[in-house]
Amino acid sequence: ELENQLVAKSKTLDDLKQSLASNGSAEQTPEAQSLRIAELCEMKDSIVNQVAQLRASMESILQQWRAYDEIYAEVSLMTTRYLYCIDQCKPSEEEASLEALKKQVKILQ
């Protein structure tokens, strides 16, 4: 959105340059207007550069968040599997006999 606004402002600035070149103005001298337009162009160029840097920074942050989401999903799955295994390996109070443990080992295998 910011880039689109900059494009629109650039067009307005170009129109202003053309208008100055063809008409001039009684309020300010053409030199003063040209100087002001040059300042505006420099400011616009500076903003365009800042927006480009911001875009690069935001894309880098977005990539890092995507990597985080992928790793988080993987860790979450591994944790769920680990908890399931722990739950399956826990003998219940009534199955503490050697025979019950052997049966549990066979089930897990």
N, CA, C and O atoms as a GROMACS GRO file, in nm:
protein
  436
    1GLU      N    1   0.083  -0.118   0.000
    1GLU     CA    2   0.000   0.000   0.000
    1GLU      C    3   0.088   0.125   0.000
    1GLU      O    4   0.063   0.222  -0.072
    2LEU      N    5   0.192   0.121   0.082
    2LEU     CA    6   0.284   0.234   0.089
    2LEU      C    7   0.354   0.255  -0.045
    2LEU      O    8   0.373   0.369  -0.089
    3GLU      N    9   0.392   0.146  -0.108
    3GLU     CA   10   0.457   0.158  -0.240
    3GLU      C   11   0.361   0.217  -0.343
    3GLU      O   12   0.403   0.298  -0.426
    4ASN      N   13   0.235   0.179  -0.338
    4ASN     CA   14   0.136   0.234  -0.430
    4ASN      C   15   0.118   0.384  -0.407
    4ASN      O   16   0.105   0.462  -0.502
    5GLN      N   17   0.116   0.425  -0.279
    5GLN     CA   18   0.104   0.567  -0.249
    5GLN      C   19   0.225   0.644  -0.301
    5GLN      O   20   0.212   0.756  -0.351
    6LEU      N   21   0.343   0.583  -0.289
    6LEU     CA   22   0.463   0.649  -0.340
    6LEU      C   23   0.459   0.666  -0.491
    6LEU      O   24   0.502   0.769  -0.544
    7VAL      N   25   0.407   0.566  -0.561
    7VAL     CA   26   0.394   0.577  -0.706
    7VAL      C   27   0.300   0.692  -0.742
    7VAL      O   28   0.327   0.769  -0.833
    8ALA      N   29   0.190   0.702  -0.668
    8ALA     CA   30   0.094   0.810  -0.693
    8ALA      C   31   0.157   0.947  -0.666
    8ALA      O   32   0.139   1.041  -0.743
    9LYS      N   33   0.231   0.957  -0.557
    9LYS     CA   34   0.296   1.084  -0.524
    9LYS      C   35   0.405   1.118  -0.626
    9LYS      O   36   0.425   1.235  -0.659
   10SER      N   37   0.473   1.018  -0.676
   10SER     CA   38   0.574   1.041  -0.779
   10SER      C   39   0.510   1.098  -0.905
   10SER      O   40   0.564   1.189  -0.968
   11LYS      N   41   0.394   1.044  -0.941
   11LYS     CA   42   0.322   1.095  -1.058
   11LYS      C   43   0.280   1.239  -1.036
   11LYS      O   44   0.291   1.322  -1.126
   12THR      N   45   0.231   1.269  -0.916
   12THR     CA   46   0.191   1.406  -0.883
   12THR      C   47   0.310   1.500  -0.892
   12THR      O   48   0.299   1.612  -0.943
   13LEU      N   49   0.423   1.454  -0.844
   13LEU     CA   50   0.545   1.534  -0.849
   13LEU      C   51   0.589   1.558  -0.993
   13LEU      O   52   0.632   1.668  -1.028
   14ASP      N   53   0.580   1.456  -1.075
   14ASP     CA   54   0.614   1.471  -1.217
   14ASP      C   55   0.519   1.570  -1.286
   14ASP      O   56   0.562   1.652  -1.367
   15ASP      N   57   0.390   1.560  -1.252
   15ASP     CA   58   0.293   1.655  -1.307
   15ASP      C   59   0.325   1.797  -1.265
   15ASP      O   60   0.312   1.891  -1.344
   16LEU      N   61   0.368   1.814  -1.142
   16LEU     CA   62   0.404   1.945  -1.091
   16LEU      C   63   0.526   2.000  -1.165
   16LEU      O   64   0.531   2.118  -1.198
   17LYS      N   65   0.622   1.914  -1.191
   17LYS     CA   66   0.741   1.956  -1.268
   17LYS      C   67   0.699   2.005  -1.407
   17LYS      O   68   0.744   2.109  -1.453
   18GLN      N   69   0.613   1.928  -1.472
   18GLN     CA   70   0.568   1.964  -1.607
   18GLN      C   71   0.489   2.095  -1.605
   18GLN      O   72   0.504   2.179  -1.694
   19SER      N   73   0.406   2.110  -1.504
   19SER     CA   74   0.327   2.231  -1.490
   19SER      C   75   0.417   2.353  -1.469
   19SER      O   76   0.393   2.459  -1.526
   20LEU      N   77   0.519   2.336  -1.390
   20LEU     CA   78   0.614   2.444  -1.366
   20LEU      C   79   0.689   2.480  -1.493
   20LEU      O   80   0.710   2.597  -1.523
   21ALA      N   81   0.727   2.379  -1.567
   21ALA     CA   82   0.802   2.403  -1.690
   21ALA      C   83   0.716   2.477  -1.794
   21ALA      O   84   0.768   2.560  -1.869
   22SER      N   85   0.588   2.448  -1.797
   22SER     CA   86   0.504   2.508  -1.900
   22SER      C   87   0.439   2.640  -1.856
   22SER      O   88   0.426   2.731  -1.938
   23ASN      N   89   0.400   2.652  -1.730
   23ASN     CA   90   0.324   2.768  -1.687
   23ASN      C   91   0.402   2.866  -1.601
   23ASN      O   92   0.400   2.986  -1.625
   24GLY      N   93   0.470   2.815  -1.504
   24GLY     CA   94   0.532   2.903  -1.406
   24GLY      C   95   0.426   2.945  -1.306
   24GLY      O   96   0.311   2.902  -1.316
   25SER      N   97   0.462   3.030  -1.209
   25SER     CA   98   0.367   3.074  -1.108
   25SER      C   99   0.400   3.216  -1.065
   25SER      O  100   0.517   3.254  -1.060
   26ALA      N  101   0.299   3.292  -1.033
   26ALA     CA  102   0.320   3.429  -0.989
   26ALA      C  103   0.357   3.435  -0.841
   26ALA      O  104   0.414   3.533  -0.796
   27GLU      N  105   0.323   3.330  -0.767
   27GLU     CA  106   0.348   3.330  -0.622
   27GLU      C  107   0.496   3.318  -0.589
   27GLU      O  108   0.544   3.387  -0.498
   28GLN      N  109   0.568   3.234  -0.660
   28GLN     CA  110   0.709   3.212  -0.634
   28GLN      C  111   0.786   3.223  -0.764
   28GLN      O  112   0.731   3.207  -0.873
   29THR      N  113   0.913   3.251  -0.751
   29THR     CA  114   0.996   3.256  -0.870
   29THR      C  115   1.016   3.115  -0.921
   29THR      O  116   1.010   3.020  -0.843
   30PRO      N  117   1.039   3.100  -1.050
   30PRO     CA  118   1.062   2.965  -1.105
   30PRO      C  119   1.181   2.896  -1.039
   30PRO      O  120   1.180   2.774  -1.022
   31GLU      N  121   1.284   2.973  -1.001
   31GLU     CA  122   1.401   2.912  -0.936
   31GLU      C  123   1.362   2.854  -0.799
   31GLU      O  124   1.406   2.745  -0.763
   32ALA      N  125   1.280   2.930  -0.724
   32ALA     CA  126   1.237   2.883  -0.592
   32ALA      C  127   1.150   2.759  -0.605
   32ALA      O  128   1.161   2.664  -0.527
   33GLN      N  129   1.062   2.760  -0.705
   33GLN     CA  130   0.977   2.643  -0.727
   33GLN      C  131   1.061   2.522  -0.769
   33GLN      O  132   1.038   2.411  -0.722
   34SER      N  133   1.157   2.544  -0.856
   34SER     CA  134   1.244   2.434  -0.900
   34SER      C  135   1.321   2.377  -0.782
   34SER      O  136   1.337   2.256  -0.771
   35LEU      N  137   1.370   2.466  -0.694
   35LEU     CA  138   1.444   2.422  -0.576
   35LEU      C  139   1.354   2.340  -0.485
   35LEU      O  140   1.394   2.235  -0.434
   36ARG      N  141   1.232   2.387  -0.464
   36ARG     CA  142   1.137   2.314  -0.378
   36ARG      C  143   1.102   2.178  -0.439
   36ARG      O  144   1.094   2.078  -0.367
   37ILE      N  145   1.082   2.174  -0.568
   37ILE     CA  146   1.050   2.047  -0.635
   37ILE      C  147   1.169   1.952  -0.624
   37ILE      O  148   1.150   1.832  -0.604
   38ALA      N  149   1.291   2.004  -0.638
   38ALA     CA  150   1.410   1.919  -0.623
   38ALA      C  151   1.419   1.862  -0.482
   38ALA      O  152   1.455   1.745  -0.464
   39GLU      N  153   1.385   1.945  -0.382
   39GLU     CA  154   1.384   1.895  -0.243
   39GLU      C  155   1.280   1.785  -0.226
   39GLU      O  156   1.305   1.683  -0.163
   40LEU      N  157   1.163   1.807  -0.284
   40LEU     CA  158   1.058   1.706  -0.276
   40LEU      C  159   1.101   1.576  -0.344
   40LEU      O  160   1.074   1.467  -0.293
   41CYS      N  161   1.168   1.587  -0.456
   41CYS     CA  162   1.217   1.467  -0.527
   41CYS      C  163   1.318   1.392  -0.441
   41CYS      O  164   1.315   1.269  -0.434
   42GLU      N  165   1.408   1.466  -0.376
   42GLU     CA  166   1.507   1.402  -0.288
   42GLU      C  167   1.438   1.332  -0.172
   42GLU      O  168   1.474   1.220  -0.135
   43MET      N  169   1.338   1.399  -0.114
   43MET     CA  170   1.263   1.338  -0.004
   43MET      C  171   1.192   1.212  -0.050
   43MET      O  172   1.190   1.110   0.020
   44LYS      N  173   1.132   1.219  -0.169
   44LYS     CA  174   1.062   1.102  -0.224
   44LYS      C  175   1.160   0.988  -0.246
   44LYS      O  176   1.129   0.874  -0.212
   45ASP      N  177   1.276   1.016  -0.303
   45ASP     CA  178   1.377   0.913  -0.326
   45ASP      C  179   1.423   0.850  -0.196
   45ASP      O  180   1.443   0.728  -0.187
   46SER      N  181   1.439   0.934  -0.094
   46SER     CA  182   1.479   0.882   0.037
   46SER      C  183   1.372   0.789   0.093
   46SER      O  184   1.403   0.683   0.147
   47ILE      N  185   1.247   0.829   0.080
   47ILE     CA  186   1.136   0.745   0.129
   47ILE      C  187   1.129   0.616   0.050
   47ILE      O  188   1.104   0.510   0.108
   48VAL      N  189   1.149   0.622  -0.080
   48VAL     CA  190   1.147   0.501  -0.163
   48VAL      C  191   1.256   0.404  -0.116
   48VAL      O  192   1.232   0.284  -0.106
   49ASN      N  193   1.374   0.457  -0.086
   49ASN     CA  194   1.482   0.372  -0.036
   49ASN      C  195   1.448   0.312   0.100
   49ASN      O  196   1.474   0.194   0.125
   50GLN      N  197   1.388   0.391   0.187
   50GLN     CA  198   1.349   0.341   0.319
   50GLN      C  199   1.243   0.232   0.306
   50GLN      O  200   1.248   0.132   0.378
   51VAL      N  201   1.148   0.252   0.216
   51VAL     CA  202   1.043   0.151   0.195
   51VAL      C  203   1.105   0.022   0.141
   51VAL      O  204   1.064  -0.087   0.180
   52ALA      N  205   1.202   0.034   0.052
   52ALA     CA  206   1.268  -0.085  -0.002
   52ALA      C  207   1.341  -0.160   0.109
   52ALA      O  208   1.338  -0.283   0.114
   53GLN      N  209   1.408  -0.086   0.198
   53GLN     CA  210   1.476  -0.150   0.311
   53GLN      C  211   1.375  -0.215   0.405
   53GLN      O  212   1.397  -0.325   0.454
   54LEU      N  213   1.264  -0.146   0.428
   54LEU     CA  214   1.159  -0.201   0.514
   54LEU      C  215   1.102  -0.328   0.454
   54LEU      O  216   1.077  -0.425   0.525
   55ARG      N  217   1.081  -0.328   0.323
   55ARG     CA  218   1.028  -0.446   0.255
   55ARG      C  219   1.123  -0.564   0.270
   55ARG      O  220   1.080  -0.676   0.300
   56ALA      N  221   1.252  -0.540   0.250
   56ALA     CA  222   1.351  -0.647   0.264
   56ALA      C  223   1.353  -0.699   0.407
   56ALA      O  224   1.360  -0.820   0.430
   57SER      N  225   1.346  -0.609   0.502
   57SER     CA  226   1.345  -0.649   0.642
   57SER      C  227   1.220  -0.730   0.675
   57SER      O  228   1.227  -0.832   0.744
   58MET      N  229   1.105  -0.685   0.626
   58MET     CA  230   0.980  -0.758   0.652
   58MET      C  231   0.980  -0.896   0.587
   58MET      O  232   0.929  -0.991   0.645
   59GLU      N  233   1.037  -0.907   0.467
   59GLU     CA  234   1.044  -1.037   0.402
   59GLU      C  235   1.134  -1.132   0.481
   59GLU      O  236   1.104  -1.251   0.492
   60SER      N  237   1.244  -1.079   0.535
   60SER     CA  238   1.333  -1.160   0.617
   60SER      C  239   1.261  -1.208   0.744
   60SER      O  240   1.272  -1.324   0.783
   61ILE      N  241   1.187  -1.118   0.806
   61ILE     CA  242   1.111  -1.153   0.927
   61ILE      C  243   1.005  -1.257   0.894
   61ILE      O  244   0.984  -1.351   0.971
   62LEU      N  245   0.940  -1.241   0.782
   62LEU     CA  246   0.837  -1.337   0.740
   62LEU      C  247   0.897  -1.476   0.719
   62LEU      O  248   0.837  -1.577   0.757
   63GLN      N  249   1.015  -1.482   0.657
   63GLN     CA  250   1.083  -1.611   0.638
   63GLN      C  251   1.117  -1.674   0.773
   63GLN      O  252   1.102  -1.795   0.792
   64GLN      N  253   1.162  -1.592   0.866
   64GLN     CA  254   1.195  -1.644   0.999
   64GLN      C  255   1.072  -1.697   1.071
   64GLN      O  256   1.079  -1.800   1.138
   65TRP      N  257   0.959  -1.629   1.057
   65TRP     CA  258   0.835  -1.676   1.119
   65TRP      C  259   0.789  -1.807   1.055
   65TRP      O  260   0.740  -1.897   1.124
   66ARG      N  261   0.805  -1.817   0.924
   66ARG     CA  262   0.767  -1.943   0.857
   66ARG      C  263   0.853  -2.058   0.908
   66ARG      O  264   0.802  -2.167   0.934
   67ALA      N  265   0.982  -2.034   0.922
   67ALA     CA  266   1.072  -2.137   0.974
   67ALA      C  267   1.032  -2.173   1.117
   67ALA      O  268   1.030  -2.290   1.154
   68TYR      N  269   0.999  -2.073   1.198
   68TYR     CA  270   0.956  -2.097   1.335
   68TYR      C  271   0.829  -2.183   1.336
   68TYR      O  272   0.821  -2.280   1.412
   69ASP      N  273   0.732  -2.148   1.252
   69ASP     CA  274   0.608  -2.225   1.247
   69ASP      C  275   0.633  -2.371   1.210
   69ASP      O  276   0.574  -2.461   1.268
   70GLU      N  277   0.722  -2.394   1.112
   70GLU     CA  278   0.753  -2.530   1.071
   70GLU      C  279   0.820  -2.608   1.184
   70GLU      O  280   0.783  -2.722   1.213
   71ILE      N  281   0.917  -2.545   1.248
   71ILE     CA  282   0.988  -2.612   1.358
   71ILE      C  283   0.894  -2.635   1.476
   71ILE      O  284   0.900  -2.739   1.541
   72TYR      N  285   0.809  -2.537   1.504
   72TYR     CA  286   0.714  -2.552   1.614
   72TYR      C  287   0.620  -2.670   1.589
   72TYR      O  288   0.593  -2.749   1.680
   73ALA      N  289   0.571  -2.682   1.468
   73ALA     CA  290   0.482  -2.793   1.433
   73ALA      C  291   0.554  -2.927   1.450
   73ALA      O  292   0.497  -3.023   1.501
   74GLU      N  293   0.680  -2.932   1.406
   74GLU     CA  294   0.759  -3.055   1.419
   74GLU      C  295   0.782  -3.090   1.567
   74GLU      O  296   0.767  -3.206   1.606
   75VAL      N  297   0.818  -2.991   1.647
   75VAL     CA  298   0.842  -3.015   1.790
   75VAL      C  299   0.712  -3.056   1.859
   75VAL      O  300   0.712  -3.144   1.945
   76SER      N  301   0.603  -2.992   1.820
   76SER     CA  302   0.473  -3.026   1.879
   76SER      C  303   0.436  -3.172   1.848
   76SER      O  304   0.388  -3.244   1.936
   77LEU      N  305   0.459  -3.214   1.724
   77LEU     CA  306   0.432  -3.353   1.686
   77LEU      C  307   0.521  -3.450   1.764
   77LEU      O  308   0.474  -3.553   1.813
   78MET      N  309   0.648  -3.416   1.774
   78MET     CA  310   0.740  -3.503   1.849
   78MET      C  311   0.701  -3.511   1.996
   78MET      O  312   0.711  -3.618   2.057
   79THR      N  313   0.657  -3.401   2.053
   79THR     CA  314   0.614  -3.401   2.193
   79THR      C  315   0.491  -3.488   2.212
   79THR      O  316   0.480  -3.563   2.309
   80THR      N  317   0.398  -3.477   2.118
   80THR     CA  318   0.277  -3.559   2.126
   80THR      C  319   0.313  -3.707   2.117
   80THR      O  320   0.260  -3.789   2.193
   81ARG      N  321   0.402  -3.741   2.026
   81ARG     CA  322   0.446  -3.881   2.014
   81ARG      C  323   0.514  -3.929   2.141
   81ARG      O  324   0.491  -4.040   2.188
   82TYR      N  325   0.599  -3.843   2.196
   82TYR     CA  326   0.671  -3.877   2.319
   82TYR      C  327   0.572  -3.901   2.433
   82TYR      O  328   0.584  -3.999   2.506
   83LEU      N  329   0.474  -3.812   2.448
   83LEU     CA  330   0.375  -3.827   2.554
   83LEU      C  331   0.293  -3.955   2.535
   83LEU      O  332   0.258  -4.023   2.631
   84TYR      N  333   0.261  -3.985   2.410
   84TYR     CA  334   0.187  -4.109   2.381
   84TYR      C  335   0.270  -4.230   2.421
   84TYR      O  336   0.220  -4.323   2.485
   85CYS      N  337   0.398  -4.229   2.384
   85CYS     CA  338   0.485  -4.341   2.418
   85CYS      C  339   0.499  -4.356   2.570
   85CYS      O  340   0.494  -4.468   2.622
   86ILE      N  341   0.515  -4.246   2.638
   86ILE     CA  342   0.526  -4.250   2.784
   86ILE      C  343   0.399  -4.308   2.843
   86ILE      O  344   0.404  -4.390   2.934
   87ASP      N  345   0.286  -4.264   2.791
   87ASP     CA  346   0.158  -4.313   2.842
   87ASP      C  347   0.142  -4.462   2.816
   87ASP      O  348   0.090  -4.534   2.900
   88GLN      N  349   0.187  -4.509   2.699
   88GLN     CA  350   0.175  -4.650   2.665
   88GLN      C  351   0.272  -4.737   2.746
   88GLN      O  352   0.242  -4.853   2.775
   89CYS      N  353   0.384  -4.682   2.781
   89CYS     CA  354   0.485  -4.760   2.852
   89CYS      C  355   0.461  -4.767   3.002
   89CYS      O  356   0.521  -4.850   3.070
   90LYS      N  357   0.376  -4.684   3.053
   90LYS     CA  358   0.347  -4.680   3.195
   90LYS      C  359   0.259  -4.800   3.232
   90LYS      O  360   0.148  -4.813   3.181
   91PRO      N  361   0.307  -4.885   3.318
   91PRO     CA  362   0.219  -4.996   3.359
   91PRO      C  363   0.116  -4.945   3.459
   91PRO      O  364   0.144  -4.859   3.543
   92SER      N  365  -0.004  -5.000   3.449
   92SER     CA  366  -0.105  -4.961   3.546
   92SER      C  367  -0.076  -5.034   3.677
   92SER      O  368   0.004  -5.127   3.680
   93GLU      N  369  -0.141  -4.991   3.783
   93GLU     CA  370  -0.115  -5.047   3.916
   93GLU      C  371  -0.148  -5.196   3.922
   93GLU      O  372  -0.080  -5.273   3.990
   94GLU      N  373  -0.252  -5.237   3.852
   94GLU     CA  374  -0.293  -5.376   3.858
   94GLU      C  375  -0.209  -5.465   3.766
   94GLU      O  376  -0.212  -5.588   3.780
   95GLU      N  377  -0.134  -5.407   3.674
   95GLU     CA  378  -0.056  -5.485   3.579
   95GLU      C  379   0.092  -5.483   3.615
   95GLU      O  380   0.176  -5.481   3.525
   96ALA      N  381   0.125  -5.483   3.739
   96ALA     CA  382   0.264  -5.474   3.781
   96ALA      C  383   0.334  -5.610   3.781
   96ALA      O  384   0.452  -5.619   3.812
   97SER      N  385   0.263  -5.714   3.747
   97SER     CA  386   0.324  -5.847   3.749
   97SER      C  387   0.417  -5.865   3.630
   97SER      O  388   0.408  -5.792   3.531
   98LEU      N  389   0.506  -5.960   3.641
   98LEU     CA  390   0.603  -5.989   3.535
   98LEU      C  391   0.530  -6.032   3.408
   98LEU      O  392   0.569  -5.993   3.298
   99GLU      N  393   0.427  -6.110   3.421
   99GLU     CA  394   0.350  -6.158   3.306
   99GLU      C  395   0.283  -6.042   3.233
   99GLU      O  396   0.280  -6.039   3.110
  100ALA      N  397   0.229  -5.947   3.307
  100ALA     CA  398   0.163  -5.831   3.247
  100ALA      C  399   0.265  -5.743   3.175
  100ALA      O  400   0.235  -5.686   3.070
  101LEU      N  401   0.385  -5.731   3.229
  101LEU     CA  402   0.489  -5.652   3.165
  101LEU      C  403   0.536  -5.718   3.035
  101LEU      O  404   0.561  -5.649   2.936
  102LYS      N  405   0.548  -5.851   3.036
  102LYS     CA  406   0.586  -5.922   2.914
  102LYS      C  407   0.480  -5.902   2.805
  102LYS      O  408   0.513  -5.884   2.688
  103LYS      N  409   0.355  -5.905   2.846
  103LYS     CA  410   0.246  -5.884   2.752
  103LYS      C  411   0.252  -5.741   2.693
  103LYS      O  412   0.232  -5.722   2.574
  104GLN      N  413   0.281  -5.645   2.778
  104GLN     CA  414   0.294  -5.506   2.733
  104GLN      C  415   0.410  -5.491   2.634
  104GLN      O  416   0.397  -5.418   2.535
  105VAL      N  417   0.521  -5.558   2.659
  105VAL     CA  418   0.637  -5.553   2.568
  105VAL      C  419   0.598  -5.608   2.431
  105VAL      O  420   0.634  -5.551   2.328
  106LYS      N  421   0.524  -5.720   2.431
  106LYS     CA  422   0.479  -5.779   2.303
  106LYS      C  423   0.388  -5.682   2.228
  106LYS      O  424   0.399  -5.669   2.106
  107ILE      N  425   0.299  -5.615   2.299
  107ILE     CA  426   0.209  -5.520   2.236
  107ILE      C  427   0.289  -5.405   2.174
  107ILE      O  428   0.260  -5.360   2.063
  108LEU      N  429   0.387  -5.357   2.247
  108LEU     CA  430   0.467  -5.245   2.197
  108LEU      C  431   0.554  -5.285   2.079
  108LEU      O  432   0.580  -5.204   1.990
  109GLN      N  433   0.600  -5.410   2.078
  109GLN     CA  434   0.683  -5.456   1.967
  109GLN      C  435   0.596  -5.470   1.843
  109GLN      O  436   0.645  -5.508   1.737
   0.00000   0.00000   0.00000
